[in-house]
Amino acid sequence: MSNIVLKGQYSVWFVRSVFYTLGEVTSMVLFSVLGQVLQPFSASIKYRFIHYWARFCVLWLRWTCGVHYRVHGREHIDPKQAGLILARHESTWETFAFQAIFPQQTFVLKRELLKVPFFGWGLSLLEPIAIDRGSGRQAIKQVVEKGTDRLDRGIWVVVFPEGTRMPPGEAGKIKPGAAMLATKAQKPVYLVGHNAGQCWPKGRFVKRPGVIDVYISPPMDVTGKSVSEINQLTEEWLHSHSAIDLISEEGEVP
């Protein structure tokens, strides 16, 4: 493919990404401001409102940038019991899409994100588990205690055990906090791999059209399993269900 064609294709992707960003930012301001009225209400009411912003972003990304997704293993999800989601983190995409795939949920995230104007206001409605990464053992303790509390209340918890966004095909070290939460809470654990970084790379403004494949494992029973055993199973699943290049121009939102 000639450089002229490549530059023209990239220009189209750039323009489409501009339209996506305008819609994302405008809707974020609207939802975050209106959502503050719901602060006195229950977690489920706040979630039902703010999660529509995430669902809008997923659809808007499809319409503007041509990024579709398909889910493998959706039948494994048991909506009757809150579960712990240990997922690959490659992009911003999964923080939106998981809210369209799984029941009511919250995330383990950096405390600094809650200070971001508008975005942080919306995040607060999800009752996230906000930690100070520099606090070491105290951060892990917060993940375990607050994560168990959310799960006992019927709220699913999403943890990215590699700790940060990773480029496609690059493996990160699995941190112990998620597995410690799993052994403490004794709830079903779902391992989720995907290739979102191929369409929406870390730190990149331009989104590539294509299909993101999401792989959900059967629920893992952690009874009798050690932290190291859970980490090993997590590492094997994430690394074998994430570095798959399935970019195409076709796909559908299930």
C-alpha positions in Angstrom: 0.0 0.0 0.0 1.5 3.4 -1.0 2.4 6.1 1.4 -0.3 8.3 -0.1 -3.0 5.8 0.6 -1.7 5.2 4.1 -1.7 8.9 4.9 -5.2 9.3 3.4 -6.4 6.4 5.6 -4.8 7.8 8.7 -6.4 11.2 8.0 -9.8 9.6 7.8 -9.2 7.8 11.1 -8.0 11.1 12.7 -11.1 13.0 11.6 -13.4 10.2 12.8 -11.5 10.2 16.2 -12.1 14.0 16.5 -15.8 13.4 16.1 -15.7 10.6 18.7 -13.8 12.8 21.2 -16.2 15.7 20.8 -19.1 13.4 21.6 -17.4 11.7 24.5 -16.4 15.0 26.2 -19.7 16.7 25.6 -21.7 13.7 27.0 -19.3 13.3 29.9 -19.9 16.9 31.0 -23.6 16.5 30.7 -23.8 13.1 32.6 -21.3 14.1 35.3 -23.1 17.4 36.1 -26.6 15.9 36.1 -25.4 12.9 38.1 -24.4 15.0 41.1 -28.1 15.4 41.8 -28.2 11.7 42.5 -25.5 11.7 45.1 -27.9 11.1 48.1 -29.5 8.1 46.3 -28.6 4.5 46.4 -25.6 3.0 44.6 -27.9 1.1 42.2 -29.7 4.3 41.2 -26.5 6.2 40.6 -25.1 3.4 38.6 -28.1 3.0 36.4 -27.8 6.6 35.4 -24.1 7.0 34.9 -23.5 3.7 33.2 -25.6 5.0 30.2 -22.7 7.3 29.5 -20.3 4.4 29.1 -22.8 2.6 26.9 -23.2 5.7 24.8 -19.4 6.0 24.4 -19.2 2.4 23.1 -22.0 3.0 20.5 -20.6 6.4 19.6 -17.2 4.8 19.0 -18.8 2.3 16.7 -20.7 4.9 14.7 -17.8 7.4 14.4 -14.7 5.2 14.3 -15.9 1.8 13.2 -14.8 0.0 16.4 -17.1 -3.0 17.0 -16.8 -5.9 19.5 -18.0 -9.4 20.0 -18.1 -11.4 23.2 -17.0 -15.0 23.6 -18.2 -16.7 26.8 -21.1 -14.4 27.7 -23.0 -17.5 28.7 -20.6 -17.9 31.6 -21.9 -14.8 33.4 -24.2 -15.5 36.3 -26.1 -12.3 37.0 -27.6 -13.7 40.2 -24.3 -13.6 42.1 -21.7 -10.8 42.1 -18.4 -11.8 40.7 -14.8 -10.5 40.7 -13.5 -9.6 37.2 -9.8 -9.9 36.7 -9.2 -8.4 33.3 -6.5 -7.4 30.8 -6.0 -3.7 30.6 -4.9 -2.4 27.2 -7.2 0.6 26.5 -9.8 3.0 27.8 -12.3 1.0 25.8 -12.8 -1.8 28.3 -13.7 0.6 31.1 -16.7 1.6 29.0 -17.6 -1.7 27.4 -17.6 -3.8 30.6 -20.5 -1.8 31.7 -22.5 -3.0 28.7 -21.3 -6.6 29.2 -21.4 -7.3 33.0 -24.0 -6.4 35.7 -23.6 -3.4 38.0 -19.9 -3.0 38.8 -17.2 -0.8 40.1 -13.5 -0.5 39.5 -10.2 -0.4 41.5 -8.5 2.7 40.2 -6.0 5.4 41.1 -7.3 8.0 43.6 -6.0 10.8 41.3 -8.6 10.0 38.7 -11.4 11.2 41.1 -9.8 14.7 41.0 -10.2 15.1 37.3 -13.0 17.7 36.7 -16.2 16.2 35.3 -14.6 12.7 34.6 -13.9 12.2 38.3 -17.3 13.4 39.3 -18.9 10.8 37.1 -16.5 8.1 38.4 -17.5 8.9 42.0 -21.1 7.7 41.2 -19.8 4.2 40.7 -18.5 4.0 44.3 -15.0 3.0 43.0 -12.2 1.6 45.1 -9.8 4.5 44.9 -6.3 3.7 46.1 -3.0 5.4 46.5 -0.6 3.2 44.5 2.4 4.5 46.5 1.0 3.3 49.8 2.1 -0.3 49.3 0.4 -2.7 51.8 -2.2 -0.1 52.7 -3.4 0.0 49.1 -3.7 -3.8 49.0 -5.6 -3.7 52.3 -8.0 -1.2 50.9 -8.6 -3.4 47.8 -9.4 -6.4 49.9 -11.6 -4.7 52.4 -13.5 -2.4 50.1 -13.7 -5.0 47.4 -15.2 -7.5 49.7 -17.7 -4.9 50.9 -18.8 -4.2 47.3 -19.1 -7.9 46.4 -21.1 -8.6 49.5 -23.5 -5.8 48.5 -24.0 -7.4 45.1 -21.7 -5.1 43.2 -19.3 -6.7 40.8 -15.7 -5.6 41.1 -13.3 -5.0 38.2 -9.6 -5.3 38.9 -6.8 -5.0 36.3 -4.2 -7.2 38.0 -1.3 -6.0 35.7 -1.8 -2.6 37.4 -1.7 -0.5 34.3 -2.5 -0.5 30.6 -0.3 -2.8 28.6 0.5 -2.7 24.8 -1.0 -5.6 22.8 1.2 -8.7 23.0 3.2 -7.3 26.0 2.8 -9.1 29.3 2.7 -7.3 32.6 3.5 -8.7 36.0 0.4 -9.9 37.9 0.1 -8.1 41.2 -1.1 -9.9 44.3 -4.0 -7.6 45.4 -6.6 -9.1 43.1 -5.9 -12.6 44.1 -5.9 -11.6 47.8 -9.3 -10.1 47.3 -10.5 -13.3 45.6 -9.4 -15.5 48.5 -10.9 -13.1 51.1 -14.3 -12.6 49.3 -14.8 -16.2 48.1 -16.8 -15.1 45.1 -16.7 -16.4 41.5 -13.8 -15.1 39.6 -14.0 -14.3 35.9 -10.9 -13.9 33.8 -11.3 -11.5 30.9 -8.9 -11.2 28.0 -9.3 -9.0 24.9 -7.4 -7.1 22.2 -8.8 -3.6 22.6 -5.3 -2.1 22.4 -5.2 -2.9 18.7 -8.1 -0.5 18.0 -7.6 2.1 20.8 -3.8 1.9 21.7 -2.6 3.3 25.0 -1.7 7.0 24.8 -3.0 7.3 21.2 -5.6 9.8 20.0 -6.4 8.0 16.8 -8.7 5.0 17.0 -8.4 2.2 14.3 -11.6 0.6 12.9 -11.9 -3.1 13.6 -13.3 -5.8 15.9 -12.4 -6.2 19.5 -12.8 -9.8 20.7 -13.6 -10.2 24.4 -13.0 -13.6 26.0 -14.7 -14.4 29.3 -13.7 -17.5 31.3 -16.1 -19.8 33.1 -16.3 -18.7 36.8 -13.4 -19.8 38.8 -14.0 -21.4 42.2 -11.2 -20.1 44.3 -11.9 -22.4 47.3 -8.7 -23.9 48.5 -6.6 -22.0 46.0 -3.6 -19.9 47.1 -2.8 -16.4 45.9 0.1 -17.7 43.8 -2.2 -20.3 42.2 -4.8 -17.7 41.3 -2.1 -15.4 39.9 -0.7 -18.2 37.8 -4.2 -19.1 36.3 -4.9 -15.4 35.7 -1.6 -14.9 34.0 -2.0 -17.9 31.7 -5.6 -16.9 30.7 -4.9 -13.2 30.1 -1.8 -13.8 28.1 -3.4 -16.5 25.9 -6.6 -14.5 25.3 -5.3 -11.0 24.6 -2.5 -11.0 22.0 -4.8 -12.1 19.1 -4.8 -9.8 16.1 -8.3 -10.0 14.7 -8.6 -6.5 13.3 -11.0 -6.3 10.4 -13.4 -3.8 8.8 -16.4 -5.9 9.8 -18.1 -6.9 13.0 -21.1 -6.3 15.1 -22.1 -5.2 18.5 -23.9 -8.2 20.1 
